[in-house]
């Protein structure tokens, strides 16, 4: 019997679970993290808060589990970076969060190289990814120490090693997608050629040991949070897809061993690296989901996310929302786009606005699903869903209606750490296949489309026109 402490270090908090083969999830501990949103598009986190949250949540989970653990797995935010002293481990800057937009100027300087960067990396030249933020940090904050993603720093603090995993590296704009190795030419392009980059490890590799949570145990199962959820939800075959509804929404689809370059404005990354193989995935992002709901809370329109279903109207009475509170990702890639409401009258009430926001979120995800279908060469037939906002029946029904496909709700609230735990189990037992480590699951709820295909198409068309107009306005401004 193997017990794994799996830690999901995210944007808004850190979650630690202890899961074992016999009893499933036996303990859960969470710590809240509060990013700071700064003028000019800056988003930062306190590295000390990140580390404390990992240690505190992990230790509480182990205590509550009341059993020894055999290993530690870590899922990470993917594109959040910081500078730190490799001799002492001390942070030298704040952590620059994936949502941070201050590197837009650096991306603009490299615009002539965008096509080549996309060909090499599978990614879009955008401040969302690690390298522009690393370059911005070097220009504006410090030249000292090393600059890496947060996973490398956290693993160093736990084990003393200097590593990242293949999925995190593939989100950097510094990785050759075909070889899954650092590309020195890309590093030079971003002015990072002199940087010391961490060793790239497989997701099912033991990278070191730690005594931070009790007796010394192996550390394995390093992976980006969204790819970890892809694993947990059993999207192990090409054409299977999931969407996580958290701070943002992230739709990923397995493309198999082919590192397809999206023709539709999506990004391509390493899905995971295990058993000597490197499958890939295409993905698209909606930047504001739970954060859009928090905006509704801040305005007093809802008290909490749990109130959404009791407050929404039966229909929006013509109100349409493009919830681009932090810009638009694929296929617009318009970081300056802003949110908009149209169709409001004196009869518009808060319940119409709340539903319009939820439908706007679902419309963005549906647009991503259509782009994924273009890249796969066949439509998605189902969407697996996880994350806190899957508890909103109104949002999930809107998703099924607008995307015109069934939505299967993952039965656990902890897809990300469970995916990391599955990879850690494979590291500890190389005879175990990833499918065996993941196991089978059944959805708690299946949302079937209620809208007609014609109604859904009309809505998607109208909404896309509003989004495109907003993106053009944002670019102009």
C-alpha positions in Angstrom: 0.0 0.0 0.0 1.4 3.4 -1.1 0.4 6.7 0.6 1.3 9.9 -1.3 1.3 13.5 -0.1 0.2 15.4 -3.2 0.5 19.2 -3.1 -1.2 21.6 -5.5 0.4 25.0 -5.2 -1.9 27.3 -7.1 -2.7 30.9 -7.6 -5.3 31.5 -4.9 -4.2 28.8 -2.5 -2.2 25.6 -1.8 -4.0 22.3 -1.3 -2.4 19.2 0.1 -4.0 15.7 0.1 -2.9 12.4 1.4 -4.1 9.6 -0.9 -3.4 5.9 -0.6 -4.2 2.8 -2.7 -6.6 1.3 -0.2 -8.6 4.2 1.2 -8.4 6.9 -1.5 -8.1 10.5 -0.2 -7.7 10.3 3.6 -6.7 13.9 4.5 -7.1 17.4 2.9 -5.5 20.6 4.1 -5.7 24.0 2.4 -4.0 27.4 2.8 -5.3 30.6 1.2 -2.9 32.8 -0.8 -3.7 36.3 -1.7 -2.0 37.6 -4.9 -1.5 41.4 -5.1 -3.0 43.1 -8.2 -0.9 46.1 -9.0 -1.5 49.1 -11.4 -0.2 48.5 -14.9 -1.2 44.8 -15.0 1.1 43.5 -12.3 0.2 40.4 -10.3 2.6 39.3 -7.5 2.8 36.8 -4.7 5.0 36.7 -1.7 7.4 33.7 -2.1 7.6 33.2 1.7 3.8 32.9 1.7 4.0 30.3 -1.1 6.6 28.2 0.8 4.8 28.5 4.1 1.6 27.4 2.5 3.2 24.3 1.0 4.9 23.3 4.3 1.8 24.1 6.5 -0.8 22.5 4.3 1.5 19.4 3.7 2.2 18.9 7.4 -1.4 19.3 8.4 -2.5 16.8 5.8 0.1 14.3 7.0 -1.0 14.8 10.6 -4.6 14.4 9.8 -3.9 11.3 7.7 -2.4 9.6 10.7 -0.2 7.3 8.6 3.3 7.5 7.2 3.7 8.7 3.6 5.8 7.0 1.0 6.4 10.0 -1.3 5.6 13.7 -2.1 4.2 15.0 -5.4 4.0 18.6 -6.4 1.8 20.3 -9.0 2.6 24.0 -9.8 1.1 27.1 -11.4 3.2 26.6 -14.6 4.3 30.1 -15.6 4.9 32.0 -12.3 8.5 33.1 -11.9 10.9 34.6 -9.3 14.6 35.2 -8.8 16.3 33.5 -5.9 19.8 32.8 -4.4 20.8 29.2 -5.3 23.3 29.2 -2.4 20.8 30.0 0.3 17.4 29.4 -1.3 16.4 32.9 -0.3 14.0 34.7 -2.7 15.4 37.9 -4.3 12.1 39.1 -5.7 8.4 38.7 -5.4 6.9 35.9 -7.5 5.6 37.3 -10.8 2.3 35.5 -11.4 1.2 34.0 -14.7 -1.6 36.6 -15.0 1.0 39.5 -14.9 1.0 41.6 -18.1 4.0 43.8 -17.4 6.1 42.0 -20.0 3.9 43.1 -22.9 6.6 45.5 -24.1 9.1 42.7 -24.3 6.7 40.7 -26.4 6.2 43.7 -28.6 9.9 44.0 -29.2 10.1 40.4 -30.3 7.0 40.5 -32.6 9.0 39.9 -35.7 10.1 36.6 -34.2 6.6 35.4 -33.2 6.1 33.0 -36.0 9.5 31.3 -35.4 8.9 31.2 -31.7 5.5 29.5 -32.3 7.1 27.0 -34.6 9.8 26.1 -32.1 7.8 26.1 -28.9 4.1 25.5 -29.9 3.2 28.6 -27.9 2.1 32.1 -28.6 4.4 35.0 -27.9 2.5 36.4 -24.9 3.3 37.7 -21.4 1.3 34.7 -20.0 4.3 32.4 -20.5 7.5 32.3 -18.4 10.3 33.7 -20.5 8.9 37.3 -21.1 8.3 37.6 -17.3 11.8 36.3 -16.6 13.2 38.8 -19.0 11.1 41.6 -17.5 12.3 40.6 -14.0 15.9 40.7 -15.1 15.5 44.1 -16.7 13.6 45.7 -13.9 14.2 44.0 -10.6 17.5 42.1 -10.2 20.4 40.5 -12.1 21.4 38.4 -9.0 20.8 34.7 -8.4 18.8 32.5 -10.7 15.4 33.2 -12.3 13.1 30.2 -12.6 9.5 29.1 -12.2 8.2 28.6 -8.7 8.3 24.8 -8.9 12.1 24.8 -9.2 12.4 27.0 -6.2 10.0 25.0 -4.1 11.6 21.7 -5.0 15.0 23.2 -4.2 13.8 24.3 -0.8 12.4 20.8 -0.2 15.2 18.7 -1.7 18.2 20.9 -2.5 17.9 19.9 -6.2 17.7 22.2 -9.2 15.1 20.8 -11.5 11.8 21.4 -13.3 9.6 19.0 -15.1 8.9 18.7 -18.8 5.4 20.1 -18.7 6.5 23.2 -16.8 9.5 23.7 -19.1 7.1 23.5 -22.1 5.2 26.5 -20.8 8.3 28.7 -20.8 8.8 29.8 -24.5 12.4 28.4 -24.0 11.7 24.7 -24.8 12.1 23.0 -28.2 8.7 21.3 -28.4 9.9 18.4 -30.6 13.0 17.5 -28.5 11.6 18.5 -25.1 14.9 20.2 -24.4 16.0 23.8 -23.7 16.7 25.7 -26.9 19.7 28.1 -26.4 18.6 30.2 -29.4 15.3 31.0 -27.7 17.1 31.8 -24.5 19.3 34.2 -26.4 16.3 35.8 -28.0 14.8 36.7 -24.7 18.1 37.9 -23.3 18.3 34.9 -21.0 21.3 33.1 -22.7 23.5 33.5 -19.7 20.9 32.1 -17.3 21.4 28.8 -15.5 18.3 26.7 -16.3 17.2 23.8 -14.3 17.5 20.2 -15.4 14.4 18.9 -17.0 12.9 15.8 -15.3 10.2 13.4 -16.4 7.0 13.6 -14.5 7.4 10.0 -13.2 11.0 10.6 -12.0 12.2 10.7 -8.4 14.0 14.0 -8.3 15.2 13.9 -4.7 14.1 13.3 -1.2 12.7 15.6 1.6 12.3 15.4 5.3 10.0 18.5 5.4 6.9 16.5 6.2 8.4 13.8 8.5 10.9 11.0 7.7 12.9 11.4 4.5 10.8 10.3 1.5 11.2 10.6 -2.4 9.8 13.6 -4.3 8.3 12.7 -7.6 5.2 13.5 -9.7 6.3 17.1 -10.7 3.8 18.5 -13.2 1.9 21.7 -14.2 -1.5 21.9 -12.5 -3.6 21.8 -15.6 -1.8 18.8 -17.1 -2.1 17.1 -13.7 -5.9 17.5 -14.0 -5.8 16.1 -17.5 -4.1 13.0 -16.1 -6.5 12.6 -13.1 -9.6 12.9 -15.4 -8.3 10.0 -17.5 -7.7 12.0 -20.7 -5.0 9.5 -21.6 -6.1 8.9 -25.3 -5.9 11.4 -28.2 -9.1 13.4 -28.6 -10.1 13.3 -24.9 -10.5 16.7 -23.3 -11.2 18.4 -19.9 -11.8 21.9 -18.7 -10.9 23.1 -15.2 -12.9 26.0 -13.8 -10.8 27.8 -11.3 -9.4 31.3 -11.1 -9.4 31.0 -14.9 -10.7 28.2 -17.1 -8.3 25.9 -18.9 -9.4 23.5 -21.6 -6.8 20.8 -22.6 -7.1 18.0 -25.2 -4.8 15.1 -25.6 -3.2 15.0 -29.1 -1.1 11.9 -28.5 2.6 11.7 -29.4 2.3 14.3 -32.1 3.3 17.8 -31.1 0.8 19.4 -33.3 1.1 23.1 -33.9 -2.3 24.7 -33.6 -3.7 26.4 -36.7 -6.4 28.0 -34.6 -4.5 30.1 -32.1 -4.2 27.5 -29.3 -1.0 26.5 -27.6 0.7 23.1 -27.6 2.6 21.7 -24.6 3.9 18.5 -23.1 0.9 16.7 -21.5 3.2 14.7 -19.3 6.4 12.7 -19.6 6.2 9.2 -18.2 7.2 5.6 -19.1 9.7 7.0 -21.6 7.0 8.7 -23.7 6.0 12.3 -24.2 2.4 12.8 -25.2 1.3 16.4 -26.0 -1.8 18.5 -25.5 -3.4 21.6 -27.0 -4.9 24.0 -24.6 -6.7 27.3 -24.4 -7.3 29.6 -21.6 -10.1 31.9 -20.2 -8.3 34.3 -18.0 -11.2 35.2 -15.6 -13.7 32.7 -14.3 -13.7 32.5 -10.5 -12.1 35.9 -10.6 -15.1 37.2 -12.6 -17.4 35.7 -9.9 -15.3 37.5 -7.3 -15.9 40.7 -9.2 -19.7 40.1 -9.0 -19.2 39.6 -5.2 -17.1 42.8 -4.9 -20.0 44.7 -6.5 -22.5 43.2 -4.1 -24.4 41.4 -6.8 -23.8 38.0 -5.2 -22.6 37.2 -1.6 -20.7 34.0 -2.6 -20.1 31.7 -5.5 -22.5 29.2 -3.8 -25.3 31.8 -4.4 -25.0 31.8 -8.2 -27.6 29.2 -8.9 -30.2 30.8 -6.6 -29.7 34.2 -8.2 -29.6 33.6 -11.9 -32.5 34.5 -14.1 -34.2 32.0 -16.4 -32.7 33.9 -19.3 -30.6 37.1 -19.7 -33.4 39.2 -21.3 -31.0 40.1 -24.1 -28.0 41.0 -21.9 -24.7 39.7 -23.3 -21.4 39.7 -21.4 -17.8 39.3 -22.6 -16.0 38.8 -19.3 -12.6 39.8 -20.5 -11.6 41.4 -17.2 -7.9 40.5 -17.8 -7.9 40.4 -21.6 -8.7 37.7 -24.0 -6.6 34.6 -24.9 -7.0 32.3 -27.9 -8.0 33.0 -30.6 -7.9 36.7 -30.0 -4.7 37.1 -28.0 -5.8 40.6 -27.0 -4.3 41.4 -23.6 -5.8 44.9 -23.6 -9.3 43.7 -24.3 -11.8 44.7 -21.5 -15.0 43.3 -20.3 -18.3 44.5 -21.7 -22.1 44.2 -21.2 -24.5 44.9 -24.0 -28.2 44.7 -24.4 -29.0 46.3 -21.0 -32.2 48.3 -20.4 -33.9 49.8 -17.4 -35.5 46.4 -16.9 -32.1 44.7 -16.5 -31.7 43.3 -13.0 -28.8 41.7 -11.2 -30.0 38.2 -12.0 -29.7 39.0 -15.7 -26.1 40.2 -15.2 -25.1 37.2 -13.2 -26.4 34.8 -15.9 -24.8 36.9 -18.6 -21.4 36.5 -16.9 -21.8 32.8 -16.6 -22.9 32.5 -20.2 -19.9 34.6 -21.2 -17.6 32.2 -19.5 -19.2 29.2 -21.1 -19.1 30.9 -24.5 -15.3 31.4 -24.2 -14.8 27.7 -23.3 -17.1 26.7 -26.2 -15.0 28.8 -28.6 -11.9 27.0 -27.3 -13.6 23.6 -27.8 -14.3 24.5 -31.5 -10.6 25.5 -32.0 -9.5 22.2 -30.4 -11.8 20.3 -32.8 -10.1 22.1 -35.8 -6.7 21.0 -34.6 -7.8 17.5 -33.9 -9.6 17.2 -37.2 -12.7 16.0 -35.5 -15.2 17.5 -33.0 -15.1 16.9 -29.3 -17.9 14.7 -28.3 -17.8 15.2 -24.5 -16.1 17.5 -22.1 -14.9 16.4 -18.7 -15.0 19.2 -16.1 -13.4 19.9 -12.7 -12.8 22.8 -10.4 -14.8 24.7 -7.8 -17.3 26.3 -10.2 -18.5 23.0 -11.5 -20.7 23.2 -8.4 -22.7 25.8 -10.2 -25.4 24.0 -12.1 -26.2 27.2 -14.0 -22.7 27.5 -15.3 -22.4 23.8 -16.3 -25.8 23.8 -18.0 -24.8 26.9 -19.9 -21.6 25.1 -20.9 -23.5 22.1 -22.2 -26.1 24.3 -24.0 -23.6 26.7 -25.7 -21.0 24.1 -26.6 -23.7 21.6 -27.6 -22.0 18.6 -25.9 -22.5 16.7 -22.7 -20.4 17.9 -19.7 -19.2 15.2 -17.3 -18.5 16.5 -13.8 -15.4 14.9 -12.2 -16.4 13.4 -8.8 -13.5 14.8 -6.8 -12.6 18.3 -5.9 -8.9 17.5 -6.1 -8.2 16.6 -9.7 -4.8 18.4 -9.8 -3.2 16.8 -6.7 -4.7 13.4 -7.7 -3.0 13.6 -11.1 0.3 14.4 -9.5 -0.2 11.6 -7.0 -0.8 9.1 -9.9 2.5 10.1 -11.5 4.3 9.8 -8.2 2.9 6.3 -7.7 4.3 5.4 -11.2 7.7 6.7 -10.1 7.7 4.6 -6.9 6.5 1.5 -8.8 7.8 1.5 -12.4 5.7 -1.6 -13.2 2.5 0.4 -12.7 0.9 1.9 -15.8 -0.4 5.4 -15.7 -3.9 4.1 -16.5 -3.7 1.8 -13.5 -2.5 4.6 -11.3 -5.3 6.9 -12.3 -8.1 4.2 -12.1 -11.6 4.5 -13.3 -14.2 7.2 -12.3 -17.8 8.0 -13.0 -19.2 11.5 -13.3 -21.3 12.8 -10.4 -23.5 14.7 -12.8 -23.8 14.8 -16.6 -25.2 18.0 -18.1 -26.9 17.4 -21.5 -27.6 20.2 -23.9 -31.1 21.7 -23.6 -30.8 24.3 -26.2 -31.4 23.6 -29.9 -28.4 23.5 -32.1 -29.8 26.6 -34.0 -30.2 28.6 -30.7 -26.6 27.7 -29.6 -25.1 28.6 -33.0 -26.9 32.0 -33.0 -25.7 32.7 -29.5 -22.1 31.7 -30.3 -22.1 33.9 -33.4 -23.5 37.0 -31.6 -21.2 36.5 -28.6 -18.1 36.0 -30.9 -18.9 39.3 -32.7 -19.0 41.1 -29.4 -15.7 39.5 -28.3 -14.0 40.3 -31.6 -15.2 43.9 -31.3 -13.8 44.1 -27.8 -10.5 42.6 -28.8 -10.2 45.1 -31.6 -11.0 48.0 -29.3 -8.5 46.8 -26.8 -5.8 46.6 -29.4 -6.6 50.1 -30.6 -6.5 51.5 -27.1 
